[in-house]
Amino acid sequence: MQRALLIALIFLLPASTLAASAPASFSVARSLLAASSSPGNAYRAGISVVITAPVAGDLSVTGGSVVTAAPVHGDELVLAGSISSRARVTGDVRFFGGRINIEEQVGGDIIAFGFSVHDSGRADGSVFIGAIDTSLTNGAIGPVTLYGNTVSLAGDFASDVTVITSGHLTLAASTTILGTLSYEAPEPAAIPASATIIGGVKYTNASYLPDASTSRILALMSIGFFLFVRVLGALILAGLLAGLFPKLAEAIAGRAYTKQPRAILLTMLLGFATLVATPILLILLSLTFVGIGLALLIFFLYALVAFLALLYAGIFLGSVFARRFARRDTMLWHDGVIGMLLLSLISLVPFIGLFAVLLLTTFSAGALLQLFFNFAFPREEQTPEML
């Protein structure tokens, strides 16, 4: 843990001319209390870090929770989950964390990124903050740029203020902005009458909700992506089943080529009756306490058979394609992919396509049930070889 924190410190080292004239100090611990002053740059790391002694140079800290309660005469760089700056910083401040709280004056610029940033100290330089919840309660001397969902301003601002928010902007009473207030938000901010904005207000309506045409485009894109993923998954599964169990695919195709039309019709009726009658049986079994467990087991078996029937409907089409154009009876994995692609294209045809898919699915369901029954209760020695 300490080695990892030390490596993180190396990446946080700022360039400073003071480092050449005064020795730097390094401290790494799980719970670190820095109570000794540092004549040069200071580098601290730990799960919990508390700085109670002044730092003459730059301060770089990384950790889980960081509290600086002593002045920093150089720049301050902190990367932590929770950051609390309770003493004056002469130089610039660069904070990256979850919850950031700046309570005292900053002599330079402020750059902060976090979940929530609260600045009650007055910055002498510029301010750049990006956070979901941002509040400046004591103004700033330099220009201010804020990005967030909710932004609150209070105090005296000596320069321009730029705000981009996806939520709302709030100005406290008696807020003074000597420059221009420019902000983008879904709706205008409620500016109190006691607020003074010398440079005027520039408001840009920025609704982050899509309009009707954009919503339609997004809906079509979502549907198209869903269909693409569904078809791609079906192609992969069909190719795997055809490649791993070619005998089963050939047996289903053989029933369509070798049997009489009456046998094919009976196979389709068996599949149709199974797909229709099983849900009714499940409802009847669920009415009794004893039958709930049996209904649950039958439901999983029914879902498996229906899923396999749909896949083997595409594989059956692939076998038909192979017999018709490639002049071969053996089943290859790419035949399943081609057949499932054809089945997906057929399903896009209104009415007729769905009816054709239903016929193919009922036939494959009936054929699968017959093959599984013959496998479980074989009457011929070669029946188990079909799997």
N, C-alpha and C positions, 0 to 999 in steps of 0.2 A: 504493500500500500504506500509506504513512504517513498519507495523508488518511483512509483507511478506519479506521485505528487511532485517529486523533484523534476521528473521529465516534463511535466506540465509547466513548471516554473520556468524552465529553459525557454519554452516557446513564448512566455510572457515577458521576457526581459526587454525593457525598452532601451533605446539608445539614449545615452545621457553623457554630457561632457563632465558631469560631476563624478561619474564612475571612475574616471582616470585619476582624479585628485584625492579621493577618499575611499577607503576600503568598503566593500559591500558586505552585507550580512545576510546569511541564509538560515532559515529555520523551517524545519519540517517536523510535524508531530500530529498525532490524532486529535488531541485537544491542545491548542497552542495559545498561550497567553504571553504576548510580547510586551514586557514591562520595562525593557531597557532601550534607551534612545539609540538611534542609528546615525552615525556621523556621515554616512554616504547612502547609497541606494540600499533598500531593504527588500528581501524576497521571502515571502511567507507562504506556507501551504499547510493545510490540515482539514480535518472534517469540521472542526469548529475553531475559528481564529478570532482572537480579540487583540486589538492593538491599543495599548494604553500609554505608550511612550512616543514622543515626537520623532519624526523621521526627517533628517536634514536633506536627503535626496529624494529620489523617486521611490514609490512603494508599489510593489507588484504582489498580488495575493490571489490564490486560487483555493477553493474549498467549498464546503457545504454551506456553512453560515459564517459570514465575515462581518465584524463590527470594528470600525476605526473610530476610537475615542480620543485620539491625539492628533495634533496638527501635522500636516504633511507639507513640506516646503517645496517639493517638486511636483511631478505628475503622479497621479494615482490610477493604477490599472487593476481592476478586480474582475475575476470570473468566478461566480458562486451562485448557489441557489437562492440565498437570501443575503442582501447587502444593506448595511446600515452605516452611513457616513455621518458621524456626529461631531466632527471637528473641521476646522477650516483647512482647505486645500489651496495652496498658493498657485499651483500650476493647473494643468488640464485634468479632467476626470473622464475616464473611459470605463464604464460599467457594463457588464454583460451577465444577466442573471434572471431569476424568476421574479422575486419581489425586491424592489430597489427603493431605498428611502434616503434622500439627501437632506440633511437638517441644517447645515451650516454653509457659509459663503464659499464660493469657488472663484478663485482669482482668474482662471482661464476659461477654456471651453468645456462644455459638458456634452458627452456622447454616451447615450444609454440605450440599451435594448433589453427588454424584459417583458414579463407578463403584466406587471403593474409597476409604474414609476411615479413616485411622489417627491417633488422637489420643493422644499420650503426654504432653501437657501437661495440667495440672490447671486446669479452668475455674472461675473464681469465680462465674460466673452460670449460667444455664440452658444446656442443650445440646440441639440439635435437628438430627439427622442423617438423611439419606435416601441410602442407597447399597446396592449389591449386597453388598459386603463391608465390614463396619464393625467397628472394634475401639477400645475405650477402655481404656487400660492404666494410667492413673494417677488414675482416679476423677473426681469433680466435686463442687462444693459445691452448686450449684443442681439443680433437677429435670432429669431426662434423658429424652428421647424419641427412640427409634431405630426406623427402618424399614429393612429389608434382607432379604437372603437368609440370610447367615451373620453372626451378631453375637457378638462376644467382649467380656467385661467383666473388668476387674481393677482393684484399688486400692480406695480408700475413697470411698464415695458418701454425701454428707451429706443427701440428700433422696430423693424417690421416683424410681424408674426404671421406665419404660414401654417395652416392646419389642414390636414387631410384625414377625414374621419368617416367610417362606415356607419357610425351611430349618430351621436349628437355632440354639439359644442356648447359649453356652458361658461358664461362670464359672470363673475361675482360682482356685487355692487361696488361702485367706486373704482373699478378697474380702469387704468389709464394706459393707453397705447399711443406713443408719440409718432409711430410710423403707421403703416397700413396693415389692416387685418384682412388677410386673404384666406378663405377657407372653402373647402369642398365638403359637402355633406348631403345626405338625402333630403334634409329639410332645413330651413333657416334657423339660426340660433336665436335664442331669446336674449337679446342684449338689453340689460337694465338701463333705465333713463339716467342713472347716476354715472354710468360708464362714459369715459372720454376717449374717443378714437380720432386723433388729429389727422392722420393720413387717409381716413375713410375706410369703408368696408367693401370688399370685393367678394361676392358670394357666387359660387358655381354649384349648380344643382348636379349632384352625382348620385343618382339612384343606382344602387347595386342589385336591385331586383330586375330580372330580364323583362322586356316588354313582350307583347303577344307574339310577334313574329320571331323573336329570339327564342321564346319558350317552345314554339313549334319546331324550330330548327334543332334545339337541344333534345326535344322529345324524339324526333326522328333519328337523331344521331344515337341516342340511347337505345332505341329499338333496334337500329341497325347493328350496333355493337353487340347487343344481347343475342340477336339472331346469328351473327357471325361466330360468337363464342359457342353457342349451342350447336351449330352445324359443325364447327371444327372439332368439338368434343365428340360428337356422334361419328365423325369420320375416323377419328383416332380409335375409338372403341370398336367400330366395325372392322377396321384393319387388324386390330389385335385379335379379335375373336376369329376372324377368317384365317389369320396366320397361325394362331395357337391351336385351334380346333377345326382344321380343314375337313376332317371326316364328317363332323356334325353338319357343317354347311353343305357338303356334297350330298349327305343323306336327305336334307330338306329339299334341295334342288331336285334330287332324284325322284322324290315323291310327286313332283309336278310333271316330270317328264315320263315316268314309267307307269304311273297309275292311270286308271280310266277317269273320264270326267266325273262319273258318279262318286268315285273315291275322293277326288279333289274337292267336290262339293261337300261331302260329309266331313272332310278335314276342316274346311272353312266353317261349317256349322258347329263343329266341336269347339273351335277357337272362339267363335262368336258367343256361343252359349256360356263358355267359361268366363269370358270377359264381362258378360252382362249378368250372369246369375251369381257370381261370387260376391259382388257388393251387397246383393239382397241377402245372401246367406250370412254375411258379416253383420248386417243390421239385426237379423233374427238372433244370432248368437250373442250379440251385445246386450240383448234384453234380459239375459239371465246372468247371475253373478258367476256361475260355474263356467259359462261359455265365453266370458271376456278373455281369459287366457288363450283359449283355442282360437277365438276370433283374431287376437293379436298375431298369433303364429300364422294363421291363414292369410292375414293381410300382408305380412312380409313376403310370403310365398307368392301371393297374387301380384304384388308390386314387382317382384323379380321376374316372374313369367311375362308380365306385360312389357317390362323394359327389354327383356331379351327378344320378345316377339317383334318389337319395333326395330331393334337392331338387325335381327335376322331377316326382316322384310327387305331391308336395304341390301344385305348380303345375298339374298335370293335374287334380287335384281342384278347384282354384280355377276352371279353365276350365269344368269340368262345372257348377259352381255358377253361373257367369256365364251359360252357355247355358240353364240350366234356369230360373233366376229373373230374371236381367236381360235375357234374350232378345237377347243380342249374341254375335257370334263373335270380336270383337277382344279382345285380352288387355291388361289394365291391371295396373299394379304391385300394387294392393291385392287383385287376384284371387289373386296368388301368396301374399300374406300370409294371406288367408282360407283358401286351400287348405292351406297348411302348418299353420295352426292346426287345421283339421279333421283333418289327418293325425296331428298330435300327440295329439288327443283320441281318435282311433280306436286308436292304439297303446296307450292305457291300458286298453283292454278286454282281459281275459285271453284268451289263445289265439286267439280269433277276430280280435282287433285286430291281433296280430302277423302272422297269416296274410294278412289283407287288405293290410297294409303291404308284405309280401313280394311279393304279386301285383302291386301297383301299381309297386313298385320294379323288378321284373323286366320289366314291360312298358315302363317308361320307359327302362330300360337297353337293351333291344332296339331301341326306337325311336331312341334317341340313336346307337347303333352304325350303324343303317341310314342315318340322316341324315348322319352323319360320313362314311360310306363313299360315299354319293352326292355329297357335297360334294367329297371327294378325287378321286373318279372319276366326274365328271358324265356322264350320258347324256342329260340334258335341259337346255335352256338356262336354265330357270327354277329349277333346283335350287339354285345358289349364293345365290339371293335369299332362301332360307329362313333364312339367318343374318343 
